[in-house]
Amino acid sequence: MARLSRLLGTAVPRALLLAALGLVPLRGDEASPFAPTVENRAKPPGPAPRGMVWIPGGEFSMGSTGRVPGEACGAVCTPSTVGDARPVHRVDVDGFWMDATDVTNDEFAKFVKATGYVTVAERVPTREQFPTAPPENLVAGSVVFTPTKEAVPLDDHLRWWSYVKGADWRHPSGPGSGIRGRGNDPVVQVAYEDAEAYAKWAGKRLPTEAEWEFAQRGGLSGKLYAWGDEFRPGGKFMANTFQGLFPVKDTGEDGFAGISPVKLFPPNGYGLYDMAGNVWQWCSDWYRPDTYAGDAKNAVTRNPKGPASSLDPAEPGVAKRVQRGGSYLCTDQYCTRYMAGTRGKGEPDTGTNHTGFRCVITP
């Protein structure tokens, strides 16, 4: 339970810190801080590796205001949603290849078969790792979302998250669950080091946060979502998110109550699928809420790799890596981080049943 007690901490004190950093909501009458994306003109350096697409790189406006330019800041753009994604600032990244989809169960299974790799969730936690944990909790397992039976206050994530013995990538929700017939689902219950191990085996790496956001935007600038400013253009769902009453019931109006296979929602402008919703995606950067305040001191920051260490004011002393894209559990009732430019975070040694990853290659 020590991992779970540090998972997804809501940030009542964090809002105060963000205000102190100046990361507060914009007023509706303020000018948009976004400038056009300027893509590199160089052509792809050869044929695409299998399952990957070319991301040209270039200069873009990184971050989020959480609102359509020219409109007032509504409920979705509170400091707890986009405070750590401000200020919007200019960043330049080199071109790279990126997986068109999240790594799937079938792809991860090939890696495990070839290497015998054992994921973090399949290993028994040690007393040295969790000195205060009760003995009964020192068992192999991972963190699982469980719907509540009725509406609950949304101020305590422990109401719907629990540490489940036997939960791992083959059994995402614990014993009794499985991935048979779900080879095209994104692999989940992967900790950061699991994703990193897969990437190394595949001759790839995890993307930086800047690379990931450049790719997510697909050439667009300042749009609220990866596809534009409307969440459902023409009434069409563009990503797998949560409908219904959170955390009681996902009604599946978008076609899926829970995780969906890859490639079932429209790709973005670069041909990337599921860059919003479905599963969170690990990035290589350490997480800090004040990273952008430092980067914004430069006219343009080139190929940022993130800070040298982590700081999460909601859980001081607990290191976090950046996660991007949101998941099938995201909803405007609680989490709208499927919005372009918004940020997530997670402990490197913790997987969940809504966290996966994709990889990149630098030519």
KADATA-V490463 format. One record per residue. D_LAST is the distance of its C-alpha to the last C-alpha in whole Angstrom. Layout:
# KADATA-V490463
D_LAST
D_LAST
This chain:
# KADATA-V490463
42
40
37
38
40
37
35
35
38
39
39
43
43
39
40
42
40
37
41
41
37
38
36
39
39
39
42
42
43
40
38
34
32
29
27
25
22
20
17
14
15
12
12
9
7
9
11
11
11
14
16
13
12
10
11
11
12
15
18
21
24
23
26
29
33
33
35
35
36
39
40
42
40
42
42
38
37
39
38
37
34
32
34
31
29
30
30
28
26
23
20
16
13
10
8
6
8
11
14
16
19
20
20
23
26
26
22
23
26
24
23
26
28
25
25
29
27
30
29
30
33
34
35
38
38
40
43
41
38
41
44
46
45
48
48
48
44
43
42
38
37
36
36
37
38
42
44
47
50
51
50
49
48
45
45
44
41
43
45
42
40
41
40
41
41
39
37
33
30
33
36
34
38
39
42
43
39
37
34
36
35
32
29
27
28
25
26
28
30
26
26
23
23
23
20
19
20
19
15
15
17
15
12
10
12
14
13
15
18
17
14
16
19
17
16
20
21
19
20
24
25
28
29
30
28
25
27
30
33
35
34
36
36
39
39
36
34
31
30
32
34
37
40
44
45
43
43
46
44
41
43
40
41
37
37
37
38
36
32
31
29
25
25
29
28
27
23
22
21
17
19
18
22
24
22
26
28
28
27
25
22
21
19
18
20
24
26
29
31
31
27
27
30
28
25
28
29
26
26
22
20
17
14
17
17
21
24
25
27
28
32
33
37
38
37
37
36
34
30
28
25
24
24
23
25
28
30
32
35
34
37
38
41
39
35
34
30
29
29
26
25
27
27
28
28
29
30
27
29
31
30
32
32
30
27
24
20
17
13
10
6
4
0
